[in-house]
Amino acid sequence: MNEATSDRLTAATAVRVFEAVDLRKEYDDGQVHALRGVDFCISEGEFVAVVGPSGCGKTTLLQMLGALDRPSAGSLCYRGKSLETMRDPAAYRSREIGFIFQAFHLLPTFTAVENVQIPMFESHRPRRNRKTHARELLQAVGLEKRMNHFPAKMSGGERQRVAIARSLANDPSVLLADEPTGNLDSESAHYILDLLTTLHAERKMTFVLVTHDLSIARRASRVIQMKDGRIVFDGDPPSEVSTP
């Protein structure tokens, strides 16, 4: 039994974090079908890669998991509770979800340590502890010497590391990443993927990563492959694809 299979068997007996049944999403009055009856479960601690070409529905799916959008039909639950009827999705995102985006989304007039503190304003963390916690997170991603730099003075890889530190600011139980290496050169991409893999293992978070690159998906313990708004494969990552 390989490591990926072992991880999936363990996940099968773990707590279900997400469960989708016949999940559908339409835009433009039903003219665009982004999701066409998707069913899946994601268990606590899993590292799942969602792969497929542009327009297949993978980013829409990630937005649903983060309660950034609502389904047109079907159901999606987080730990047994319906996401589409959740009264305060902003609080859910603040307390439970860490987001990493391809475009970083850092505030240019804020330093690295200030950017990392932004999500903490929505938490109950005391003000006196915010900067200390932000510094600890930046140190964890290898930016202890760049804490007071502005984004414009940082490389793409460094900016993404700031974004990763920011995603961990409120100690989320789930990390959602949308093409986190899409704007990076190959060396920086390799570093970021190593960092994310390490953070997942150390913090034991549930991690869902969207990518079009099967070589990146190979780092996950499970791959969900999408095409035209449907899941066409759900299983172990392909062993024949080399890691970047």
Long-range contacts (C-beta under 8 A, 24 or more apart in sequence): 2-236, 2-239, 3-221, 4-220, 4-221, 4-222, 4-236, 4-237, 5-236, 7-46, 7-47, 7-221, 7-222, 8-46, 8-221, 8-222, 8-235, 8-236, 10-45, 11-43, 11-44, 11-45, 11-46, 11-221, 11-222, 12-43, 13-43, 14-43, 14-44, 14-45, 14-46, 15-43, 15-44, 15-79, 16-41, 16-42, 16-43, 16-44, 16-77, 16-79, 16-80, 17-42, 17-43, 17-44, 17-46, 17-78, 17-79, 17-173, 17-174, 17-206, 18-42, 18-65, 18-76, 18-77, 18-78, 18-206, 19-75, 19-76, 19-77, 19-80, 20-64, 20-74, 20-75, 20-76, 20-77, 21-74, 21-75, 21-76, 22-73, 22-74, 22-75, 23-61, 23-64, 23-71, 23-73, 23-74, 23-75, 23-76, 24-71, 24-72, 24-73, 24-74, 25-57, 25-60, 25-64, 25-69, 25-71, 25-72, 25-229, 26-72, 33-229, 34-60, 34-229, 35-60, 35-61, 35-64, 35-71, 35-229, 36-228, 36-229, 36-230, 37-74, 37-230, 38-74, 38-229, 38-230, 38-231, 39-231, 40-224, 40-231, 40-234, 42-206, 42-208, 43-206, 44-173, 44-206, 45-204, 45-205, 45-206, 46-206, 46-207, 46-221, 46-222, 47-197, 47-200, 47-207, 47-209, 47-219, 47-220, 47-221, 47-222, 48-207, 48-208, 48-209, 48-220, 48-221, 48-222, 48-223, 48-224, 49-208, 49-209, 49-210, 49-211, 49-216, 49-217, 49-219, 49-220, 49-222, 49-223, 49-224, 49-237, 50-208, 50-209, 50-210, 50-211, 50-223, 50-224, 50-225, 50-226, 51-210, 51-211, 51-212, 51-213, 51-214, 51-217, 51-223, 51-224, 51-225, 51-226, 52-212, 52-225, 52-226, 52-227, 53-212, 53-227, 54-212, 56-226, 56-227, 56-228, 56-229, 57-226, 57-228, 57-229, 57-230, 58-210, 58-226, 59-178, 59-210, 61-210, 61-226, 62-176, 62-178, 62-208, 62-210, 65-97, 65-174, 65-176, 65-208, 66-93, 66-97, 66-99, 66-176, 67-92, 67-93, 67-97, 68-93, 90-122, 91-122, 94-119, 94-122, 94-123, 94-170, 95-123, 95-170, 95-172, 96-172, 96-173, 96-174, 97-172, 97-174, 97-175, 97-176, 98-167, 98-168, 98-169, 98-170, 98-172, 98-174, 98-175, 98-176, 98-205, 99-167, 99-176, 99-177, 99-178, 100-160, 100-163, 100-164, 100-167, 100-175, 100-176, 100-177, 100-178, 100-180, 100-196, 101-163, 101-177, 101-178, 101-179, 101-180, 102-178, 102-179, 102-180, 102-182, 102-183, 103-183, 104-151, 104-156, 104-159, 104-160, 104-162, 104-163, 104-183, 105-163, 106-151, 106-159, 106-162, 106-163, 106-166, 107-151, 108-150, 108-151, 108-152, 109-150, 110-150, 110-151, 111-147, 111-148, 111-149, 111-150, 112-138, 112-143, 112-146, 112-147, 112-148, 112-149, 112-150, 112-151, 112-154, 112-162, 112-165, 113-138, 113-147, 113-148, 115-151, 115-162, 115-166, 116-162, 116-165, 116-166, 116-169, 117-169, 118-166, 118-169, 119-166, 119-169, 119-170, 120-169, 120-170, 122-170, 123-169, 123-170, 125-170, 133-169, 134-165, 134-169, 137-165, 137-166, 137-168, 137-169, 138-162, 138-165, 140-165, 140-168, 140-199, 141-165, 141-195, 142-195, 155-188, 156-183, 156-184, 156-185, 156-188, 157-184, 157-185, 157-187, 157-188, 157-191, 157-192, 160-184, 160-188, 160-192, 161-192, 161-195, 164-192, 164-195, 164-196, 164-199, 168-199, 168-203, 172-205, 173-205, 173-206, 174-205, 174-206, 174-207, 174-208, 175-199, 175-200, 175-205, 175-206, 175-207, 175-208, 176-208, 177-207, 177-208, 177-209, 177-210, 178-210, 179-210, 179-211, 179-212, 180-209, 181-211, 181-216, 186-244, 189-216, 189-244, 190-244, 193-219, 193-243, 193-244, 213-244, 214-238, 214-241, 215-241, 215-242, 215-243, 215-244, 216-243, 216-244, 217-241, 218-242, 218-243, 219-243
